Amino acid sequence: MRHATAGQRGGFGGEDLARPLDEGGQAQAEAIAQALVEPLRDLPELHILSSRAKRCVDTLVPLATQLGRHVEIADELTEGSAPGSISALFLRIGSTPAVLCSHGDIIPECIRDLMADGMRITGARHCEKGSIWQLDLRGTDIVTGTYLGIPTLTPT
């Protein structure tokens, strides 16, 4: 997934990695957790991996909290990472289910690389803030990528 909204890059007074979610981003993070908690709840193994950026970590915190897990930092997901580093991350996690949060430069590159390796796309090819892609495996090969869009909070 791409991190939730975090205001304008130039509007934050500190280091960009420290830029937090804005109010809308906090609501998006809650909607993401609401959308994903049930399908992931009973998985015995699950990685929740994030870029170093606070906005990515904070996007995953509500989900991790509800699942009783913690967010792990994966430098390969951090904005500006070396091209192709995401492939090494996929090899490292193998077929273990995972939720990954990254940036607008990493996700499209990853999708293009996976398509070049034969992944089939279902749905749109977007990468808006707070949007989710589901990648499906056959063995250790990623065979299908489905764009799920941006979840919205449903009243409880």
Contact map, one row per residue, 1 for C-alpha under 8 A:
111000000000000000000000000000000000000000000000000000000000000000000000000000000000000000000000001111000010000000000000000000000111100000000000000000000000
111100000000000000000000000000000000000000000000000000010000000000000000000000000000000000000000000011110010000000000000000000111111000000000000000000000000
111110000000000000000000000000000000000000000000000000110010000000000000000000000000000000000000000011100000000000000000000000001110000000000000000000000000
011111000000000000001001110110000000000000000000000000110010000000000000000000000000000000000000000000000000000000000000000000001110000000000000000000000000
001111100000000000001101110100000000000000000000000000100000000000000000000000000000000000000000000000000000000000000000000000001100000000000000000000000000
000111111000000000111100100000000000000000000000000000100000000000000000000000000000000000000000000000000000000000000000000000000000000000000000000000000000
000011111011000000001100000000000000000000000000000000000000000000000000000000000000000000000000000000000000000000000000000000000000000000000000000000000000
000001111111000000000000000000000000000000000000000000000000000000000000000000000000000000000000000000000000000000000000000000000000000000000000000000000000
000001111111000100100000000000000000000000000000000000000000000000000000000000000000000000000000000000000000000000000000000000000000000000000000000000000000
000000011111100000000000000000000000000000000000000000000000000000000000000000000000000000000000000000000000000000000000000000000000000000000000000000000000
000000111111100000000000000000000000000000000000000000000000000000000000000000000000000000000000000000000000000000000000000000000000000000000000000000000000
000000111111111100100000000000000000000000000000000000000000000000000000000000000000000000000000000000000000000000000000000000000000000000000000000000000000
000000000111111000000000000000000000000000000000000000000000000000000000000000000000000000000000000000000000000000000000000000000000000000000000000000000000
000000000001111101100000000000000000000000000000000000000000000000000000000000000000000000000000000000000000000000000000000000000000000000000000000000000000
000000000001111111100000000000000000000000000000000000000000000000000000000000000000000000000000000000000000000000000000000000000000000000000000000000000000
000000001001011111100000000000000000000000000000000010000000000000000000000000000000000000000000000000000000000000000000000000000000000000000000000000000000
000000000000001111100000000000000000000000000000000111100000000000000000000000000000000000000000000000000000000000000000000000000000000000000000000000000000
000000000000011111110000000000000000000000000000000011100000000000000000000000000000000000000000000000000000000000000000000000000000000000000000000000000000
000001001001011111111000000000000000000000000000000011100000000000000000000000000000000000000000000000000000000000000000000000000000000000000000000000000000
000001000000000001111100000000000000000000000000000001100100000000000000000000000000000000000000000000000000000000000000000000000000000000000000000000000000
000111100000000000111111110000000000000000000000000001100110000000000000000000000000000000000000000000000000000000000000000000000000000000000000000000000000
000011100000000000011111110000000000000000000000000000000000000000000000000000000000000000000000000000000000000000000000000000000000000000000000000000000000
000000000000000000001111111000000000000000000000000000000000000000000000000000000000000000000000000000000000000000000000000000000000000000000000000000000000
000110000000000000001111111100000000000000000000000000000000000000000000000000000000000000000000000000000000000000000000000000000000000000000000000000000000
000111000000000000001111111110000000000000000000000000000010000000000000000000000000000000000000000000000000000000000000000000000100000000000000000000000000
000110000000000000001111111111000000000000000000000000000110000000000000000000000000000000000000000000000000000000000000000000000000000000000000000000000000
000000000000000000000011111111100000000000000000000000000000000000000000000000000000000000000000000000000000000000000000000000000000000000000000000000001000
000110000000000000000001111111110000000000000000000000000010000000000000000000000000000000000000000000000000000000000000000000000100000000000000000000111000
000100000000000000000000111111111000000000000000000000000111111000000000000000000000000000000000000000000000000000000000000000000100000000000000000000000000
000000000000000000000000011111111100000000000000000000000000011000000000000000000000000000000000000000000000000000000000000000000000000000000000000000001000
000000000000000000000000001111111110000000000000000000000000000000000000000000000000000000000000000000000000000000000000000000000000000000000000000000111100
000000000000000000000000000111111111000000000000000000000010001000000000000000000000000000000000000000000000000000000000000000000100000000000000000001110000
000000000000000000000000000011111111100000000000000000000001011001000000000000000000000000000000000000000000000000000000000000000000000000000000000000000000
000000000000000000000000000001111111110000000000000000000000001000000000000000000000000000000000000000000000000000000000000000000000000000000000000000001000
000000000000000000000000000000111111110000000000000000000000000000000000000000000000000000000000000000000000000000000000000000000000000000000000000000100000
000000000000000000000000000000011111111100000000000000000000001000000000000000000000000000000000000000000000000000000000000000000000000000000000000000000000
000000000000000000000000000000001111111110000000000000000000001001100000000000000000000000000000000000000000000000000000000000000000000000000000000000000000
000000000000000000000000000000000111111111000000000000000000000000000000000000000000000000000000000000000000000000000000000000000000000000000000000000000000
000000000000000000000000000000000001111111000000000000000000000000000000000000000000000000000000000000000000000000000000000000000000000000000000000000000000
000000000000000000000000000000000001111111100100000000000000000000100000000000000000000000000000000000000000000000000000000000000000000000000000000000000000
000000000000000000000000000000000000111111100000000000000000000000100000000000000000000000000000000000000000000000000000000000000000000000000000000000000000
000000000000000000000000000000000000011111110000000000000000000000000000000000000000000000000000000000000000000000000000000000000000000000000000000000000000
000000000000000000000000000000000000000111111100000000000000000000000000000000000000000000000000100000000000000000000000000000000000000000000000000000000000
000000000000000000000000000000000000000001111100000000000000000000000000000000000000000000000000000000000000000000000000000000000000000000000000000000000000
000000000000000000000000000000000000000000111110000000000000000000000000000000000000000000000001100000000000000000000000000000000000000000000000000000000000
000000000000000000000000000000000000000100111111000000000000000000000000000000000000000000000001111000000000000000000000000000000000000000000000000000000000
000000000000000000000000000000000000000000001111100000000000000000000011000000000000000000001001111000000000000000000000000000000000000000000000000000000000
000000000000000000000000000000000000000000000111110000000001000100001111000000000000000000000000011100000000000000000000000000000000000000000000000000000000
000000000000000000000000000000000000000000000011111000000000000000000011110000000000000000000000011110000000000000000000000000000000000000000000000000000000
000000000000000000000000000000000000000000000001111110011001000000000011111011000000000000000000000111000000000000000000000000000000000000000000000000000000
000000000000000000000000000000000000000000000000111110011000000000000000111111100000000000000000000011100000000000000000000000000000000000000000000000000000
000000000000000010000000000000000000000000000000011111011000000000000000111011000000000000000000000000000000000000000000000000000000000000000000000000000000
000000000000000111100000000000000000000000000000011111111000000000000000000001000000000000000000000000000000000000000000000000000000000000000000000000000000
000000000000000011111000000000000000000000000000000111111100000000000000000000000000000000000000000000000000000000000000000000000000000000000000000000000000
001111000000000011111000000000000000000000000000000011111110000000000000000000000000000000000000000000000000000000000000000000000000000000000000000000000000
011100000000000000000000000000000000000000000000011111111111000000000000000000000000000000000000000011000000000000000000000000000000000000000000000000000000
000000000000000000000000000000000000000000000000011111111111100000000010000000000000000000000000000010000000000000000000000000000000000000000000000000000000
000000000000000000011000010010000000000000000000000001111111110000000000000000000000000000000000000000000000000000000000000000000000000000000000000000000000
001100000000000000001000110110010000000000000000000000111111110000000000000000000000000000000000000010000000000000000000000000000000000000000000000000000000
000000000000000000000000000010001000000000000001010000011111111100000010000000000000000000000000000010000000000000000000000000000000000000000000000000000000
000000000000000000000000000010000000000000000000000000001111111110000110000000000000000000000000000000000000000000000000000000000000000000000000000000000000
000000000000000000000000000011001000000000000000000000000111111111000000000000000000000000000000000000000000000000000000000000000000000000000000000000000000
000000000000000000000000000011011101100000000000000000000001111111100000000000000000000000000000000000000000000000000000000000000000000000000000000000000000
000000000000000000000000000000000000000000000001000000000001111111111110000000000000000000000000000000000000000000000000000000000000000000000000000000000000
000000000000000000000000000000000000000000000000000000000000111111111100000000000000000000000000000000000000000000000000000000000000000000000000000000000000
000000000000000000000000000000001000100000000000000000000000011111111000000000000000000000000000000000000000000000000000000000000000000000000000000000000000
000000000000000000000000000000000000100110000000000000000000001111111000000000000000000000000000000000000000000000000000000000000000000000000000000000000000
000000000000000000000000000000000000000000000000000000000000000111111100000000000000000000000000000000000000000000000000000000000000000000000000000000000000
000000000000000000000000000000000000000000000001000000000000000111111110000000000000000000000000000000000000000000000000000000000000000000000000000000000000
000000000000000000000000000000000000000000000001000000000000100110011111000000000000000000000000000000000000000000000000000000000000000000000000000000000000
000000000000000000000000000000000000000000000011110000001001100100001111100000000000000000000000000000000000000000000000000000000000000000000000000000000000
000000000000000000000000000000000000000000000011110000000000000000000111110000000000000000000000000000000000000000000000000000000000000000000000000000000000
000000000000000000000000000000000000000000000000111100000000000000000011111000000000000000000000000000000000000000000000000000000000000000000000000000000000
000000000000000000000000000000000000000000000000111100000000000000000001111111000000000010000000000000000000000000000000000000000000000000000000000000000000
000000000000000000000000000000000000000000000000011100000000000000000000111111001000000000000000000000000000000000000000000000000000000000000000000000000000
000000000000000000000000000000000000000000000000001000000000000000000000011111001100110010000000000000000000000000000000000000000000000000000000000000000000
000000000000000000000000000000000000000000000000011100000000000000000000011111101000010000000000000111100100000000000000000000000000000000000000000000000000
000000000000000000000000000000000000000000000000011110000000000000000000011111111000000000000000000001100100000000000000000000000000000000000000000000000000
000000000000000000000000000000000000000000000000001000000000000000000000000011111000000000000000000001111100000000000000000000000000000000000000000000000000
000000000000000000000000000000000000000000000000000000000000000000000000000001111100000000000000000000001100000000000000000000000000000000000000000000000000
000000000000000000000000000000000000000000000000000000000000000000000000001111111110100000000000000000000100000000000000000000000000000000000000000000000000
000000000000000000000000000000000000000000000000000000000000000000000000000100011111100000000000000000000000000000000000000000000000000000000000000000000000
000000000000000000000000000000000000000000000000000000000000000000000000000000001111110000000000000000000000100000000000000000000000000000000000000000000000
000000000000000000000000000000000000000000000000000000000000000000000000000000000111111100000000000000000000010010000000000000000000000000000000000000000000
000000000000000000000000000000000000000000000000000000000000000000000000000100001111111110000000000000000000000000000000000000000000000000000000000000000000
000000000000000000000000000000000000000000000000000000000000000000000000000110000011111111000000000000000000010000000000000000000000000000000000000000000000
000000000000000000000000000000000000000000000000000000000000000000000000000000000001111111100000000000000000010000000000000000000000000000000000000000000000
000000000000000000000000000000000000000000000000000000000000000000000000000000000001111111110000000000000000000000000000000000000000000000000000000000000000
000000000000000000000000000000000000000000000000000000000000000000000000010100000000111111111000000000000000000000000000000000000000000000000000000000000000
000000000000000000000000000000000000000000000000000000000000000000000000000000000000011111111100000000000000000000000000000000000000000000000000000000000000
000000000000000000000000000000000000000000000000000000000000000000000000000000000000001111111100000000000000000000000000000000000000000000000000000000000000
000000000000000000000000000000000000000000000000000000000000000000000000000000000000000111111100000000000000000000000000000000000000000000000000000000000000
000000000000000000000000000000000000000000000010000000000000000000000000000000000000000011111111010000000000000000000000000000000000000000000000000000000000
000000000000000000000000000000000000000000000000000000000000000000000000000000000000000001111111000000000000000000000000000000000000000000010000000000000000
000000000000000000000000000000000000000000000000000000000000000000000000000000000000000000001111100000000000000000000000000000000000000010110000000000000000
000000000000000000000000000000000000000000001110000000000000000000000000000000000000000000001111110000000000000000000000000000000000000000000000000000000000
000000000000000000000000000000000000000000101110000000000000000000000000000000000000000000000011111000000000000000000000000000000000000000000000000000000000
000000000000000000000000000000000000000000000111100000000000000000000000000000000000000000001001111100000000000000000000000000000000000000000000000000000000
100000000000000000000000000000000000000000000111100000000000000000000000000000000000000000000000111110000000000000000000000000000000000000000000000000000000
100000000000000000000000000000000000000000000001110000000000000000000000000010000000000000000000011111000000000000000000000000000000000000000000000000000000
111000000000000000000000000000000000000000000000111000011011000000000000000010000000000000000000001111100000000000000000000000000000000000000000000000000000
111000000000000000000000000000000000000000000000011000010000000000000000000011100000000000000000000111110110000000000000000000000000000000000000000000000000
011000000000000000000000000000000000000000000000001000000000000000000000000011100000000000000000000011111110000000000000000000000000000000000000000000000000
010000000000000000000000000000000000000000000000000000000000000000000000000000100000000000000000000001111111000000000000000000111000000000000000000000000000
000000000000000000000000000000000000000000000000000000000000000000000000000000110000000000000000000000111111100000000000000000000000000000000000000000000000
000000000000000000000000000000000000000000000000000000000000000000000000000011111000000000000000000001111111110000000000000000000000000000000000000000000000
110000000000000000000000000000000000000000000000000000000000000000000000000000000000000000000000000001111111111000000000000000100000000000000000000000000000
000000000000000000000000000000000000000000000000000000000000000000000000000000000000000000000000000000011111111100000000000000100000000000000000000000000000
000000000000000000000000000000000000000000000000000000000000000000000000000000000010000000000000000000001111111110000000000000000000000000000000000000000000
000000000000000000000000000000000000000000000000000000000000000000000000000000000001011000000000000000000111111111000000000000000000000000000000000000000000
000000000000000000000000000000000000000000000000000000000000000000000000000000000000000000000000000000000011111111100000000000000000000000000000100000000000
000000000000000000000000000000000000000000000000000000000000000000000000000000000000000000000000000000000001111111110000000000000000000000000000000000000000
000000000000000000000000000000000000000000000000000000000000000000000000000000000001000000000000000000000000111111111000000000000000000000000000000000000000
000000000000000000000000000000000000000000000000000000000000000000000000000000000000000000000000000000000000011111111110000000000000000000000100000000000000
000000000000000000000000000000000000000000000000000000000000000000000000000000000000000000000000000000000000001111111111100000000000000000000000000000000000
000000000000000000000000000000000000000000000000000000000000000000000000000000000000000000000000000000000000000111111110000000000000000000000000000000000000
000000000000000000000000000000000000000000000000000000000000000000000000000000000000000000000000000000000000000011111110000000000000000000000000000000000000
000000000000000000000000000000000000000000000000000000000000000000000000000000000000000000000000000000000000000001111111000000000000000000000010000000000000
000000000000000000000000000000000000000000000000000000000000000000000000000000000000000000000000000000000000000001111111100000000000000000000111100000000000
000000000000000000000000000000000000000000000000000000000000000000000000000000000000000000000000000000000000000000100111110000000000000000000011100000000000
000000000000000000000000000000000000000000000000000000000000000000000000000000000000000000000000000000000000000000100011111110000000000000000001111000000000
000000000000000000000000000000000000000000000000000000000000000000000000000000000000000000000000000000000000000000000001111100000000000000000001111000000000
000000000000000000000000000000000000000000000000000000000000000000000000000000000000000000000000000000000000000000000000111110000000000000000000011100000000
000000000000000000000000000000000000000000000000000000000000000000000000000000000000000000000000000000000000000000000000111111000000000000000000011000000000
000000000000000000000000000000000000000000000000000000000000000000000000000000000000000000000000000000000000000000000000101111100000000000000000001000000000
000000000000000000000000000000000000000000000000000000000000000000000000000000000000000000000000000000000000000000000000000111110000000000000000001010000000
010000000000000000000000000000000000000000000000000000000000000000000000000000000000000000000000000000010011000000000000000011111011000000000000000000000000
010000000000000000000000000000000000000000000000000000000000000000000000000000000000000000000000000000010000000000000000000001111110000000000000000011000000
011110000000000000000000000000000000000000000000000000000000000000000000000000000000000000000000000000010000000000000000000000111110000000000000000001000000
111110000000000000000000100110010000000000000000000000000000000000000000000000000000000000000000000000000000000000000000000000011111000000000000000001100000
111100000000000000000000000000000000000000000000000000000000000000000000000000000000000000000000000000000000000000000000000000111111100000000000000111100000
110000000000000000000000000000000000000000000000000000000000000000000000000000000000000000000000000000000000000000000000000000100111110000000000001111000000
100000000000000000000000000000000000000000000000000000000000000000000000000000000000000000000000000000000000000000000000000000000011111000000000111110000000
000000000000000000000000000000000000000000000000000000000000000000000000000000000000000000000000000000000000000000000000000000000001111100000000111100000000
000000000000000000000000000000000000000000000000000000000000000000000000000000000000000000000000000000000000000000000000000000000000111110000111110000000000
000000000000000000000000000000000000000000000000000000000000000000000000000000000000000000000000000000000000000000000000000000000000011111000111100000000000
000000000000000000000000000000000000000000000000000000000000000000000000000000000000000000000010000000000000000000000000000000000000001111111111000000000000
000000000000000000000000000000000000000000000000000000000000000000000000000000000000000000000000000000000000000000000000000000000000000111111110000000000000
000000000000000000000000000000000000000000000000000000000000000000000000000000000000000000000010000000000000000000000000000000000000000011111000000000000000
000000000000000000000000000000000000000000000000000000000000000000000000000000000000000000000110000000000000000000000000000000000000000011111100000000000000
000000000000000000000000000000000000000000000000000000000000000000000000000000000000000000000000000000000000000000000000000000000000000011111110000000000000
000000000000000000000000000000000000000000000000000000000000000000000000000000000000000000000000000000000000000001000010000000000000001111011111100000000000
000000000000000000000000000000000000000000000000000000000000000000000000000000000000000000000000000000000000000000000111000000000000001111001111100000000000
000000000000000000000000000000000000000000000000000000000000000000000000000000000000000000000000000000000000000000000011110000000000001110000111110000000000
000000000000000000000000000000000000000000000000000000000000000000000000000000000000000000000000000000000000001000000011110000000000111100000111111000000000
000000000000000000000000000000000000000000000000000000000000000000000000000000000000000000000000000000000000000000000000111100000000111000000001111100000000
000000000000000000000000000000000000000000000000000000000000000000000000000000000000000000000000000000000000000000000000111111000001110000000000111110000000
000000000000000000000000000000000000000000000000000000000000000000000000000000000000000000000000000000000000000000000000001000000011110000000000011111000000
000000000000000000000000000000000000000000000000000000000000000000000000000000000000000000000000000000000000000000000000000001010011100000000000001111100000
000000000000000000000000000000010000000000000000000000000000000000000000000000000000000000000000000000000000000000000000000000011111000000000000000111110000
000000000000000000000000000100110010000000000000000000000000000000000000000000000000000000000000000000000000000000000000000000000110000000000000000011111000
000000000000000000000000000100110000000000000000000000000000000000000000000000000000000000000000000000000000000000000000000000000000000000000000000001111100
000000000000000000000000001101100100000000000000000000000000000000000000000000000000000000000000000000000000000000000000000000000000000000000000000000111110
000000000000000000000000000000100000000000000000000000000000000000000000000000000000000000000000000000000000000000000000000000000000000000000000000000011111
000000000000000000000000000000000000000000000000000000000000000000000000000000000000000000000000000000000000000000000000000000000000000000000000000000001111
000000000000000000000000000000000000000000000000000000000000000000000000000000000000000000000000000000000000000000000000000000000000000000000000000000000111
